[in-house]
């Protein structure tokens, strides 16, 4: 006789419960590793974008977990209680978010640089929906999209696997990062992000400064002339030409910043 659906479901749950009880420690360790990877992918450029399907991100997290578990699980002390497993998973969520934020902040640098460039070219009024569904200027969206494509095509998601494995040396599994070290790390990465954004947009800031000086001089020489009507098309055209010429250099400098960030994450704090 065939078993009833309710009886078959109860047998399945009983089997799963017995399996979980017999391998609780190993399952808890795998769940903790998956938690760090999931938090990391949430911030990772490319896979972490809101336009990417949740199923794609889930499958990517599972695939990376399958790669990292054999390299990590042998040097971890498994938790013995449910409370210890919960603390381990919570610590891994914080560690993964911190590591992912360190890489994600390079995207923030590109977005900030695009906003500065738009302001210098008198294009800051033109907004559009950006990669992360937030309003961005046209230049910022263009540079951010190009940076994400460059990061994905250069193998950032493959390099991230090596980064995650190396982070277990200075961020052990289940250990909360120190508050002082975390704050110092976050503030340092944020400062570097703003410095990089200004550096990437520096030619356009200089162009805007020269434009404002020329407009001021023309206004003093001919007060009756509406210099803004003449100057704004000129600065916009010159800025777009400069953007076309400097975009490859900006993207090359940005990918170098990403490589430096990955190297810093692999080496860990001093």
C-alpha positions as a Markdown table, in Angstrom:
| # | Residue | x | y | z |
|---|---|---|---|---|
| 1 | Unk | 0.0 | 0.0 | 0.0 |
| 2 | Unk | 1.1 | 3.5 | -0.8 |
| 3 | Unk | 1.8 | 5.8 | 2.2 |
| 4 | Unk | -0.4 | 8.8 | 2.6 |
| 5 | Unk | 1.0 | 12.2 | 1.7 |
| 6 | Unk | 1.0 | 13.3 | 5.3 |
| 7 | Unk | 2.8 | 10.2 | 6.4 |
| 8 | Unk | 5.4 | 10.5 | 3.6 |
| 9 | Unk | 6.0 | 14.2 | 4.7 |
| 10 | Unk | 6.4 | 13.1 | 8.3 |
| 11 | Unk | 8.9 | 10.4 | 7.3 |
| 12 | Unk | 10.9 | 13.0 | 5.3 |
| 13 | Unk | 11.0 | 15.5 | 8.1 |
| 14 | Unk | 12.0 | 12.7 | 10.5 |
| 15 | Unk | 14.9 | 11.7 | 8.2 |
| 16 | Unk | 16.0 | 15.3 | 7.8 |
| 17 | Unk | 15.9 | 15.9 | 11.5 |
| 18 | Unk | 17.9 | 12.7 | 12.3 |
| 19 | Unk | 20.5 | 13.7 | 9.6 |
| 20 | Unk | 20.7 | 17.3 | 11.0 |
| 21 | Unk | 21.1 | 16.0 | 14.6 |
| 22 | Unk | 23.9 | 13.6 | 13.6 |
| 23 | Unk | 25.8 | 16.2 | 11.6 |
| 24 | Unk | 24.8 | 19.4 | 13.5 |
| 25 | Unk | 28.3 | 20.7 | 13.9 |
| 26 | Unk | 29.3 | 20.3 | 10.2 |
| 27 | Unk | 26.0 | 21.8 | 9.0 |
| 28 | Unk | 26.5 | 24.8 | 11.3 |
| 29 | Unk | 30.0 | 25.4 | 10.0 |
| 30 | Unk | 28.8 | 25.2 | 6.3 |
| 31 | Unk | 25.9 | 27.5 | 7.1 |
| 32 | Unk | 28.3 | 30.0 | 8.7 |
| 33 | Unk | 30.6 | 29.9 | 5.7 |
| 34 | Unk | 27.6 | 30.4 | 3.4 |
| 35 | Unk | 26.5 | 33.4 | 5.5 |
| 36 | Unk | 29.8 | 35.1 | 5.1 |
| 37 | Unk | 29.8 | 34.5 | 1.3 |
| 38 | Unk | 26.1 | 35.7 | 1.0 |
| 39 | Unk | 26.9 | 38.9 | 2.8 |
| 40 | Unk | 30.0 | 39.4 | 0.7 |
| 41 | Unk | 28.1 | 38.8 | -2.6 |
| 42 | Unk | 25.5 | 41.4 | -1.5 |
| 43 | Unk | 28.1 | 44.1 | -1.8 |
| 44 | Unk | 30.3 | 42.6 | -4.6 |
| 45 | Unk | 30.3 | 44.7 | -7.8 |
| 46 | Unk | 28.4 | 42.9 | -10.6 |
| 47 | Unk | 26.8 | 40.1 | -8.6 |
| 48 | Unk | 25.6 | 42.5 | -5.9 |
| 49 | Unk | 23.6 | 44.8 | -8.1 |
| 50 | Unk | 19.8 | 45.0 | -7.6 |
| 51 | Unk | 19.2 | 44.4 | -11.2 |
| 52 | Unk | 20.7 | 40.9 | -10.8 |
| 53 | Unk | 18.1 | 38.2 | -10.0 |
| 54 | Unk | 18.0 | 36.9 | -6.5 |
| 55 | Unk | 18.2 | 33.4 | -7.8 |
| 56 | Unk | 21.4 | 34.1 | -9.7 |
| 57 | Unk | 23.0 | 35.6 | -6.6 |
| 58 | Unk | 21.8 | 32.6 | -4.5 |
| 59 | Unk | 23.3 | 30.1 | -7.0 |
| 60 | Unk | 26.6 | 32.1 | -7.1 |
| 61 | Unk | 26.8 | 32.0 | -3.3 |
| 62 | Unk | 26.2 | 28.3 | -3.3 |
| 63 | Unk | 28.8 | 27.7 | -6.0 |
| 64 | Unk | 31.4 | 29.8 | -4.1 |
| 65 | Unk | 30.5 | 28.0 | -0.9 |
| 66 | Unk | 31.1 | 24.6 | -2.5 |
| 67 | Unk | 34.6 | 25.9 | -3.5 |
| 68 | Unk | 35.6 | 27.4 | -0.2 |
| 69 | Unk | 34.2 | 24.8 | 2.3 |
| 70 | Unk | 36.9 | 22.2 | 1.6 |
| 71 | Unk | 39.6 | 24.7 | 2.0 |
| 72 | Unk | 38.3 | 26.1 | 5.3 |
| 73 | Unk | 36.3 | 23.4 | 7.2 |
| 74 | Unk | 39.3 | 21.4 | 8.3 |
| 75 | Unk | 40.8 | 24.3 | 10.4 |
| 76 | Unk | 37.6 | 25.2 | 12.2 |
| 77 | Unk | 36.4 | 24.1 | 15.6 |
| 78 | Unk | 32.7 | 23.1 | 15.1 |
| 79 | Unk | 30.1 | 24.6 | 17.5 |
| 80 | Unk | 28.5 | 22.2 | 20.0 |
| 81 | Unk | 25.4 | 24.1 | 20.9 |
| 82 | Unk | 22.7 | 25.9 | 19.0 |
| 83 | Unk | 23.6 | 29.2 | 20.7 |
| 84 | Unk | 27.3 | 28.8 | 19.7 |
| 85 | Unk | 26.2 | 28.1 | 16.1 |
| 86 | Unk | 23.9 | 31.2 | 16.1 |
| 87 | Unk | 26.8 | 33.4 | 17.3 |
| 88 | Unk | 29.1 | 31.9 | 14.7 |
| 89 | Unk | 26.6 | 32.7 | 11.9 |
| 90 | Unk | 26.1 | 36.3 | 13.2 |
| 91 | Unk | 29.8 | 36.8 | 13.3 |
| 92 | Unk | 30.2 | 35.6 | 9.8 |
| 93 | Unk | 27.4 | 37.9 | 8.6 |
| 94 | Unk | 29.4 | 40.9 | 10.0 |
| 95 | Unk | 32.7 | 39.7 | 8.5 |
| 96 | Unk | 31.2 | 39.1 | 5.1 |
| 97 | Unk | 29.5 | 42.5 | 5.0 |
| 98 | Unk | 32.8 | 44.2 | 6.1 |
| 99 | Unk | 34.8 | 42.5 | 3.4 |
| 100 | Unk | 32.2 | 43.2 | 0.7 |
| 101 | Unk | 31.9 | 46.8 | 1.8 |
| 102 | Unk | 35.7 | 47.2 | 1.4 |
| 103 | Unk | 35.3 | 46.3 | -2.3 |
| 104 | Unk | 31.9 | 48.0 | -2.9 |
| 105 | Unk | 33.3 | 51.3 | -1.8 |
| 106 | Unk | 35.3 | 51.4 | -5.0 |
| 107 | Unk | 32.0 | 51.7 | -6.8 |
| 108 | Unk | 31.0 | 54.5 | -4.5 |
| 109 | Unk | 34.2 | 56.3 | -5.5 |
| 110 | Unk | 33.3 | 56.0 | -9.2 |
| 111 | Unk | 29.8 | 57.3 | -8.5 |
| 112 | Unk | 31.2 | 60.2 | -6.6 |
| 113 | Unk | 33.7 | 61.0 | -9.3 |
| 114 | Unk | 30.8 | 60.9 | -11.9 |
| 115 | Unk | 28.8 | 63.4 | -9.8 |
| 116 | Unk | 31.8 | 65.7 | -9.5 |
| 117 | Unk | 32.4 | 65.6 | -13.2 |
| 118 | Unk | 28.7 | 66.3 | -13.9 |
| 119 | Unk | 28.8 | 69.3 | -11.6 |
| 120 | Unk | 31.9 | 70.6 | -13.4 |
| 121 | Unk | 30.2 | 70.2 | -16.8 |
| 122 | Unk | 26.9 | 71.8 | -15.8 |
| 123 | Unk | 25.2 | 68.5 | -16.3 |
| 124 | Unk | 24.3 | 67.8 | -12.6 |
| 125 | Unk | 20.6 | 68.6 | -13.3 |
| 126 | Unk | 20.2 | 65.6 | -15.6 |
| 127 | Unk | 19.3 | 62.6 | -13.5 |
| 128 | Unk | 18.4 | 59.0 | -14.5 |
| 129 | Unk | 17.9 | 55.7 | -12.7 |
| 130 | Unk | 21.3 | 54.2 | -12.0 |
| 131 | Unk | 22.6 | 50.7 | -11.7 |
| 132 | Unk | 21.3 | 50.4 | -8.2 |
| 133 | Unk | 17.9 | 51.9 | -9.0 |
| 134 | Unk | 18.9 | 55.2 | -7.3 |
| 135 | Unk | 18.9 | 58.6 | -9.2 |
| 136 | Unk | 22.3 | 59.3 | -10.7 |
| 137 | Unk | 23.7 | 61.8 | -13.1 |
| 138 | Unk | 24.2 | 60.7 | -16.7 |
| 139 | Unk | 28.0 | 60.8 | -16.3 |
| 140 | Unk | 27.9 | 58.9 | -13.0 |
| 141 | Unk | 25.7 | 56.2 | -14.5 |
| 142 | Unk | 27.9 | 55.8 | -17.6 |
| 143 | Unk | 31.1 | 55.5 | -15.6 |
| 144 | Unk | 29.6 | 53.2 | -13.0 |
| 145 | Unk | 28.2 | 50.9 | -15.6 |
| 146 | Unk | 31.5 | 50.8 | -17.5 |
| 147 | Unk | 33.4 | 50.1 | -14.2 |
| 148 | Unk | 31.1 | 47.2 | -13.3 |
| 149 | Unk | 31.4 | 45.7 | -16.8 |
| 150 | Unk | 35.2 | 46.0 | -16.6 |
| 151 | Unk | 35.3 | 44.4 | -13.1 |
| 152 | Unk | 33.2 | 41.4 | -14.2 |
| 153 | Unk | 35.1 | 40.9 | -17.5 |
| 154 | Unk | 38.5 | 41.2 | -15.6 |
| 155 | Unk | 37.5 | 38.2 | -13.4 |
| 156 | Unk | 36.7 | 40.0 | -10.1 |
| 157 | Unk | 34.3 | 37.3 | -9.1 |
| 158 | Unk | 37.0 | 34.7 | -9.5 |
| 159 | Unk | 39.6 | 36.8 | -7.6 |
| 160 | Unk | 37.0 | 37.2 | -4.8 |
| 161 | Unk | 37.3 | 33.4 | -4.0 |
| 162 | Unk | 41.0 | 33.8 | -3.3 |
| 163 | Unk | 40.2 | 36.9 | -1.2 |
| 164 | Unk | 37.6 | 35.1 | 0.9 |
| 165 | Unk | 39.9 | 32.1 | 1.6 |
| 166 | Unk | 42.7 | 34.5 | 2.7 |
| 167 | Unk | 40.4 | 36.5 | 5.0 |
| 168 | Unk | 39.9 | 33.5 | 7.3 |
| 169 | Unk | 43.5 | 34.0 | 8.4 |
| 170 | Unk | 42.9 | 37.3 | 10.1 |
| 171 | Unk | 39.0 | 37.0 | 10.4 |
| 172 | Unk | 38.6 | 33.5 | 11.9 |
| 173 | Unk | 35.4 | 31.7 | 11.4 |
| 174 | Unk | 32.9 | 32.6 | 14.1 |
| 175 | Unk | 34.9 | 35.5 | 15.6 |
| 176 | Unk | 33.4 | 39.0 | 15.6 |
| 177 | Unk | 35.7 | 41.6 | 14.1 |
| 178 | Unk | 36.9 | 44.0 | 16.8 |
| 179 | Unk | 35.0 | 47.3 | 17.0 |
| 180 | Unk | 38.0 | 49.5 | 17.0 |
| 181 | Unk | 39.7 | 47.7 | 14.1 |
| 182 | Unk | 36.4 | 47.7 | 12.1 |
| 183 | Unk | 35.8 | 51.4 | 12.6 |
| 184 | Unk | 39.4 | 52.2 | 11.7 |
| 185 | Unk | 39.2 | 50.0 | 8.6 |
| 186 | Unk | 35.9 | 51.5 | 7.5 |
| 187 | Unk | 37.0 | 55.1 | 8.0 |
| 188 | Unk | 40.2 | 54.4 | 6.1 |
| 189 | Unk | 38.5 | 52.9 | 3.1 |
| 190 | Unk | 35.9 | 55.7 | 3.1 |
| 191 | Unk | 38.7 | 58.3 | 3.1 |
| 192 | Unk | 40.5 | 56.5 | 0.3 |
| 193 | Unk | 37.3 | 56.4 | -1.7 |
| 194 | Unk | 36.7 | 60.2 | -1.5 |
| 195 | Unk | 40.4 | 60.8 | -2.3 |
| 196 | Unk | 40.2 | 58.5 | -5.3 |
| 197 | Unk | 37.0 | 60.1 | -6.5 |
| 198 | Unk | 38.5 | 63.6 | -6.4 |
| 199 | Unk | 41.7 | 62.3 | -8.2 |
| 200 | Unk | 39.6 | 60.7 | -11.0 |
| 201 | Unk | 37.6 | 63.9 | -11.5 |
| 202 | Unk | 40.5 | 66.3 | -11.1 |
| 203 | Unk | 40.9 | 67.2 | -14.9 |
| 204 | Unk | 37.2 | 68.2 | -15.0 |
| 205 | Unk | 37.5 | 70.2 | -11.7 |
| 206 | Unk | 40.5 | 72.0 | -13.3 |
| 207 | Unk | 38.4 | 72.6 | -16.5 |
| 208 | Unk | 35.5 | 73.9 | -14.4 |
| 209 | Unk | 37.8 | 76.3 | -12.6 |
| 210 | Unk | 39.3 | 77.7 | -15.8 |
| 211 | Unk | 35.7 | 78.0 | -17.2 |
| 212 | Unk | 34.5 | 80.0 | -14.1 |
| 213 | Unk | 37.6 | 82.2 | -14.3 |
| 214 | Unk | 37.0 | 83.0 | -17.9 |
| 215 | Unk | 33.3 | 83.6 | -17.3 |
| 216 | Unk | 34.1 | 86.0 | -14.5 |
| 217 | Unk | 36.6 | 87.9 | -16.6 |
| 218 | Unk | 34.1 | 88.1 | -19.6 |
| 219 | Unk | 31.4 | 89.3 | -17.3 |
| 220 | Unk | 33.6 | 92.1 | -15.9 |
| 221 | Unk | 34.6 | 93.1 | -19.4 |
| 222 | Unk | 31.1 | 93.0 | -20.9 |
| 223 | Unk | 28.4 | 93.2 | -18.2 |
| 224 | Unk | 25.6 | 93.5 | -20.7 |
| 225 | Unk | 26.5 | 90.1 | -22.3 |
| 226 | Unk | 24.7 | 87.0 | -21.0 |
| 227 | Unk | 27.9 | 85.1 | -20.7 |
| 228 | Unk | 26.2 | 82.0 | -19.2 |
| 229 | Unk | 24.3 | 81.4 | -22.5 |
| 230 | Unk | 27.6 | 81.3 | -24.3 |
| 231 | Unk | 29.7 | 79.6 | -21.7 |
| 232 | Unk | 27.5 | 76.7 | -20.7 |
| 233 | Unk | 27.4 | 75.1 | -24.2 |
| 234 | Unk | 31.2 | 75.6 | -24.5 |
| 235 | Unk | 32.0 | 74.0 | -21.2 |
| 236 | Unk | 29.6 | 71.1 | -21.9 |
| 237 | Unk | 31.1 | 70.4 | -25.3 |
| 238 | Unk | 34.7 | 70.7 | -24.0 |
| 239 | Unk | 33.8 | 68.5 | -21.1 |
| 240 | Unk | 32.3 | 65.8 | -23.2 |
| 241 | Unk | 35.4 | 65.8 | -25.4 |
| 242 | Unk | 37.6 | 65.5 | -22.4 |
| 243 | Unk | 35.4 | 62.7 | -21.0 |
| 244 | Unk | 35.7 | 60.7 | -24.2 |
| 245 | Unk | 39.5 | 61.1 | -24.1 |
| 246 | Unk | 40.0 | 60.5 | -20.4 |
| 247 | Unk | 37.4 | 57.7 | -19.8 |
| 248 | Unk | 39.9 | 54.9 | -20.6 |
| 249 | Unk | 42.4 | 56.4 | -18.2 |
| 250 | Unk | 39.8 | 56.8 | -15.5 |
| 251 | Unk | 38.7 | 53.2 | -15.9 |
| 252 | Unk | 42.3 | 52.0 | -15.9 |
| 253 | Unk | 43.0 | 53.9 | -12.7 |
| 254 | Unk | 39.8 | 52.6 | -11.1 |
| 255 | Unk | 40.6 | 48.9 | -11.9 |
| 256 | Unk | 44.1 | 49.5 | -10.4 |
| 257 | Unk | 42.3 | 50.7 | -7.2 |
| 258 | Unk | 40.2 | 47.6 | -7.2 |
| 259 | Unk | 43.3 | 45.4 | -7.5 |
| 260 | Unk | 45.0 | 47.3 | -4.6 |
| 261 | Unk | 41.9 | 46.8 | -2.5 |
| 262 | Unk | 41.9 | 43.0 | -3.2 |
| 263 | Unk | 45.6 | 42.9 | -2.4 |
| 264 | Unk | 44.9 | 44.7 | 0.9 |
| 265 | Unk | 42.1 | 42.3 | 1.8 |
| 266 | Unk | 44.4 | 39.3 | 1.0 |
| 267 | Unk | 47.2 | 40.6 | 3.2 |
| 268 | Unk | 44.9 | 41.7 | 6.0 |
| 269 | Unk | 45.4 | 44.6 | 8.4 |
| 270 | Unk | 49.0 | 45.4 | 9.4 |
